[in-house]
Amino acid sequence: MDLDVAAGELVAILGANGCGKSTTLRSVIGLAPVAAGEVWVDGEQVLPHHRTSAAEQHEARRRVAMIFQQVNLVRRRSVLDNVCAGALGRLPLSRSLVGSLFPHDLRAEAMLCLDRVGLADRALDRVGQLSGGQQQRVAVARALCQRASVLLADEPTSALDPAASTQVMELLATLAHDEGLAVVAVLHDPELAREHADRLVGMVAGRERLNGAPDAVTRDAVEHLYAAETASAAVARTTVGTRIPA
């Protein structure tokens, strides 16, 4: 895969289960091993590691935030505390956690991030009191507090109802178009991707098979992504189940 994502662009990655969509995102932030290739963020090389110093790697990764299908939030802590945690990677240790309290200026910045996602009024509530869609918006606010320039979203709508899914995608599109973030979202709903993304990228068996604007990508081409993967799986099952004659 050779994928460039510009600032201000929302790219949706489509494909059947197991085709490598999530692995692609996870490799960018070092959660999945990369055997070959390079990853660059804002002109700085993130991978492979041996070509950059530890400090350069840390700064480059700080500029990439990721939100997951199952939001990685501390449910018993407040919404505000969870958003503040997004800044821990960019602050000196002395300014991070002091007696479980975040600095006042960081809390003020986190409130601004919550306002950008429409949840400033829930800042003092526990995360566990929020709906699934609201928790995803908290995860986005935490990424904003990280001051990332690239936002990766791994199936952010898969556990949400249609209304909440639309709200989350509208938020991601706003962050891209109005605030200049480069946003890459793995999505399981091709129509949701077509409605909100600037570009569709399709994967089959770890390889890029289509790349284009939504109005330039036919529905047949998208359906082929899933049909090809289903056919490959069927062949694999047949091969495993075949008895070789003696």
C-alpha positions in Angstrom: 0.0 0.0 0.0 1.2 3.5 -0.9 -1.1 6.0 0.7 -0.7 9.7 1.1 -3.3 11.7 3.2 -3.2 15.5 3.0 -4.0 17.9 5.8 -7.8 18.7 5.6 -8.7 15.3 4.0 -10.9 12.5 5.3 -10.0 9.1 3.9 -12.1 6.1 4.5 -10.6 2.6 4.2 -13.0 -0.2 3.3 -12.7 -4.0 3.0 -13.8 -7.3 4.4 -12.9 -8.5 7.9 -9.3 -9.6 8.0 -8.1 -7.7 4.9 -5.6 -5.6 6.9 -7.5 -2.3 7.5 -7.0 -2.1 11.2 -3.4 -3.5 11.0 -2.6 -0.7 8.6 -3.6 2.0 11.1 -2.0 0.2 14.0 1.3 -0.1 12.2 1.5 3.7 11.9 1.6 4.1 15.6 3.8 1.1 16.3 1.1 -1.3 17.6 1.6 -3.7 14.8 5.1 -4.8 13.4 6.2 -3.6 10.0 8.5 -5.8 8.0 9.2 -3.3 5.3 8.3 0.1 4.1 8.2 3.6 5.6 5.8 5.8 7.5 6.1 9.6 7.4 4.2 12.2 9.3 4.5 15.9 8.6 7.7 15.3 6.8 9.3 13.3 9.6 10.0 9.6 9.3 8.3 7.5 12.0 9.2 4.1 10.6 11.6 2.3 10.4 13.0 3.2 13.8 16.7 2.8 13.1 16.6 5.9 10.8 15.4 8.3 13.5 16.4 9.1 17.1 14.2 8.2 20.0 13.3 11.9 20.5 12.3 12.3 16.8 10.2 9.1 17.0 8.4 10.4 20.1 7.7 13.8 18.6 6.5 12.3 15.3 4.2 9.8 17.1 2.8 12.6 19.3 1.4 14.1 16.1 -0.6 10.9 15.4 -3.6 10.1 17.5 -5.8 7.1 17.3 -9.3 6.3 18.5 -10.4 2.7 18.6 -13.6 0.7 18.0 -13.8 0.0 21.7 -13.0 3.4 23.3 -10.0 3.2 25.5 -11.3 5.5 28.3 -11.3 5.1 32.1 -15.0 4.8 32.8 -14.8 5.6 36.5 -12.9 8.9 35.9 -14.4 12.1 34.7 -14.8 13.1 31.1 -12.4 16.0 31.7 -9.7 13.8 33.3 -9.9 11.4 30.3 -9.4 14.3 27.8 -6.5 15.7 29.9 -4.8 12.3 29.6 -4.3 13.0 25.9 -1.7 15.5 26.7 0.5 13.3 28.8 2.7 12.3 25.9 3.7 15.9 25.2 4.2 17.2 28.7 7.3 16.9 30.9 6.8 14.4 33.7 6.8 17.2 36.3 3.8 18.7 34.7 1.8 15.6 34.1 0.2 13.9 37.1 0.7 15.5 40.5 -1.3 13.8 43.1 -3.8 12.7 40.4 -4.5 16.4 39.5 -3.8 17.9 36.1 -2.4 21.4 35.8 -5.0 24.2 35.6 -3.9 25.3 32.1 -4.2 21.8 30.8 -7.7 21.4 32.2 -8.6 24.7 30.5 -7.3 23.4 27.2 -9.2 20.1 27.7 -12.4 22.1 28.2 -11.8 23.8 24.9 -11.4 20.4 23.2 -14.6 19.2 24.8 -16.4 22.3 23.5 -15.2 21.5 20.0 -16.9 18.1 20.2 -20.1 19.4 21.9 -19.5 17.9 25.3 -18.3 20.7 27.5 -21.5 20.4 29.6 -20.6 16.8 30.5 -17.0 17.5 31.6 -17.5 16.5 35.2 -19.6 13.4 34.5 -18.0 10.0 34.7 -17.3 8.5 31.3 -19.4 5.5 32.3 -22.5 7.7 32.4 -22.2 8.6 28.7 -23.7 6.9 25.6 -21.5 5.1 23.1 -21.6 7.9 20.7 -20.7 10.4 23.4 -17.8 8.3 24.5 -16.4 8.3 21.0 -16.6 12.1 21.0 -14.7 12.1 24.3 -12.0 10.0 22.6 -11.9 12.5 19.7 -11.5 15.3 22.3 -8.6 13.4 23.9 -6.9 13.2 20.5 -7.4 16.9 20.1 -5.8 17.6 23.5 -2.8 15.5 22.2 -2.4 18.3 19.6 -2.2 15.7 16.8 -2.1 16.6 13.2 -3.2 13.1 12.1 -6.2 11.3 13.5 -6.7 7.6 12.9 -10.1 6.1 13.6 -10.5 2.3 13.7 -14.1 1.5 13.1 -15.4 4.4 15.3 -19.0 3.8 14.4 -19.3 0.0 14.4 -21.0 -0.1 17.9 -23.2 2.9 17.3 -26.7 3.4 16.1 -27.2 5.2 12.8 -27.9 8.6 14.4 -24.8 8.4 16.6 -22.7 7.1 13.6 -23.7 10.1 11.5 -22.7 12.5 14.4 -19.3 10.9 14.8 -18.6 11.0 11.0 -19.8 14.6 10.8 -17.4 15.5 13.6 -14.5 13.8 11.9 -15.3 15.6 8.6 -15.4 18.9 10.5 -12.0 18.3 12.1 -10.6 17.5 8.7 -12.2 20.3 6.6 -12.4 23.1 9.1 -9.4 22.4 11.3 -7.0 20.9 8.9 -6.4 17.5 10.4 -5.5 14.5 8.2 -8.1 11.9 9.1 -8.1 8.2 8.2 -11.1 6.1 9.2 -11.6 2.4 8.9 -15.3 1.9 8.3 -17.5 -1.1 7.9 -20.4 0.8 6.2 -19.6 1.7 2.6 -22.5 4.1 2.3 -21.5 6.0 5.5 -18.0 6.3 4.0 -19.4 7.4 0.7 -21.5 10.1 2.4 -18.7 11.6 4.5 -15.3 10.8 3.1 -13.3 12.8 0.6 -11.6 9.6 -0.7 -12.3 5.9 -0.5 -9.5 3.3 -0.3 -10.3 -0.3 -0.7 -8.2 -3.3 0.5 -8.2 -7.0 -0.3 -5.8 -9.4 1.4 -3.5 -6.6 2.6 -3.3 -4.8 -0.7 -4.8 -1.6 -2.0 -7.3 -2.4 -4.7 -9.1 0.9 -5.2 -8.4 4.6 -4.4 -10.6 7.4 -5.5 -13.2 10.0 -4.8 -16.6 8.6 -3.7 -18.3 9.8 -6.9 -15.6 8.1 -9.0 -15.8 4.7 -7.2 -18.7 2.6 -8.4 -20.8 0.5 -6.0 -19.8 -2.6 -8.0 -16.1 -1.8 -7.3 -16.8 -1.6 -3.6 -18.9 -4.8 -3.5 -16.0 -6.5 -5.3 -13.8 -5.8 -2.3 -16.0 -8.0 -0.1 -16.7 -10.6 -2.8 -13.0 -11.1 -3.4 -12.3 -11.7 0.2 -15.2 -14.1 0.6 -14.0 -16.1 -2.4 -10.5 -16.2 -0.9 -11.8 -17.4 2.4 -13.9 -20.1 0.7 -10.8 -21.4 -1.2 -8.8 -21.5 2.0 -11.6 -23.5 3.8 -11.7 -25.9 0.9 -8.0 -26.3 0.8 -7.8 -27.0 4.6 -10.7 -29.5 4.4 -9.5 -31.5 1.4 -8.1 -34.9 2.0 -5.1 -35.8 -0.1 -5.3 -39.4 -1.5 -2.7 -41.8 -0.3 
